[in-house]
Amino acid sequence: MSFYRNAVWFVKGLQEYTKSGYEAAAKHFSAADLEVNLSGRSFMVTGANSGIGKTTAQEIANRGGTVHMVCRNKDRAEAARNEIVELSKNQNVHVHIVDMSSARQVWEFAQSFSQNNTIHVLINNAGCMVNQRELTDEGLEKNFATNTLGTYILTTALIPALKKAEGPRVVTVSSGGMLTQKLNVDDLQSEKGTFDGTMAYAQNKRQQVILTERWAAQHKEIHFSSMHPGWADTPAVQSSMPSFHAKMQGKLRTQAMGADTVLWIAVSPAAAKQPSGLFFQDRKAVATHLPLASSRSSPQEEEKLLAVLEEFAQKFKP
């Protein structure tokens, strides 16, 4: 079945996830959706020093929003901030150095941030695809620690602060690669069988979609969405998937194309009118499963995912 899923997904990707797929979809976009003044609204963007995260941060700053860039590398983050400020002429761009793979660091940051700042929109964009199985200092598999647990802790820790804001939103940058995966709650840290970084990443992205659906059901005051940016030419794709990057040369989306739907969900009045908990691609809600793919999980499996994440979260809570 996974061979079927992978084949169907790749054909779908060639049609929809490429630059030409974006161009076809963009014919139906409304430019007015992004003509918004964001002054007075505060946005947190994780993984904001390059790729889709940086482009999103730039577009928010251009529209007058306050941007909190959450990044791991101080030098790269400061360089990105300076560039964003110079282009936007907006000084309200702040850098926070956090390693999203460290559960304790994420907790400490979220707790201190909530005490001192307002947040209207959280954009969970940071992610990694490590191709060799690697453990963090806390003993967790690195892809899982960054993509799933880090996202879970940051989001749940910021929910009380988000609920105090007007029109709060949470956008999680997932991936269409999650369509190839059924939730495997019995091997969250990829300990069984041969390790495959691409599959571990796709599994994490499936987990993010499920978390988004669950959060939307639990916290009605906040608008939650997940999304697929398409196949974009970013530094992360270049370094994590060099053969795919080389094969798809000329077909990949620009970073601005990849960031378009992130920005649309985060700022547009049109997106806020959509139901909470949906998965978007090119400004449209799309299915979270391929036809006949047997990738749906049971409520019990999803409950177990949340229980395991909460257990890890509490274990590393300061």
Steps between C-alpha positions, in 0.01 A plus 500: 500500500781745577638442148157590364488811721848613395424455129165679512652777709791560262272526196276740696809698599621544143160643410431712807806561720732644233541857374250436217251362755527821700463716189182317404354541850608864529272601210214471749664690788368836616780757543273689741527212751855607586439876495491529876653732758650287777609776737405409855511126427780278626627195307740227608675317216722202580785415263489859377859557388471335155263349246125520545528622860716798406277590205193484723667717765596753232144519362356551850755773576421666165137529614589656834471196725725433799713194425662266752754287317574174681831363370776266606805676350565849644720633219267387221198627692652845555601525132146404393348748744717784370396420143129486593520833687689668216248388235187563708614811693326331795706492821256268681690185405647304791730197514466219756765226502338161568592148392160350412642148547558572871175449689630681808618801297163524323318492835724765656463728200120462477453567870716815508356626169141465626580705810650790307330512158172489313450248220222498240637245252739207541658362182659158563742493209825362648575146394781263422562190294798314644590206277700300757330401825632749754406563863476839671669568835165407659514156335229557239516427127579837341228521232231408752642736764502798262201446273251344739592544867646850458189610309274337760671665799526846344136500387348363819716729717387807301128411488413702817676809355333450160158480666555848648555652154243616247454267201776252592628252242746211488644394164710183479712449190458130432570325170313313229748222573278413797252351250737205461478421873249343737556602862730246664457571869697189602826626351503878546880510521575277200669229706370203299632380164733696271503872568379719212523873570254595224239261637563613860445860386180408314376313808567812713305707248204261530522545878487879458179475294338282766612741775346791307166316474506412871595851613224649286244276673637579848558878473212664314624854572810449281501443123732207419618396153772283349626529144722370223726762336562289191843393379702819553864575427621565854837449673339220704389306190844554345687360800256226612392369158786576256403239239133609499614864477725422202233291325234771541721791389286760324175344625525603866302794636668819616511569873235771451268245337560261790428774754185633330249271672677530838456877477143471368393278794684720752369841392204493261140558612398234242702228677344582838156423353606141423428234765781441750713186471529471121802416280570751222683500170506810278241685712251212482406236756596158360460137604741359759495150345556366149215296348504131606824554691400344836682777685230594752572449868251402768392742777681271745829533308463878493424508874813295559709748295376788716556305821860411406579858398351635823705249700822613327401866539449462876825306535704792363293783650725725715 
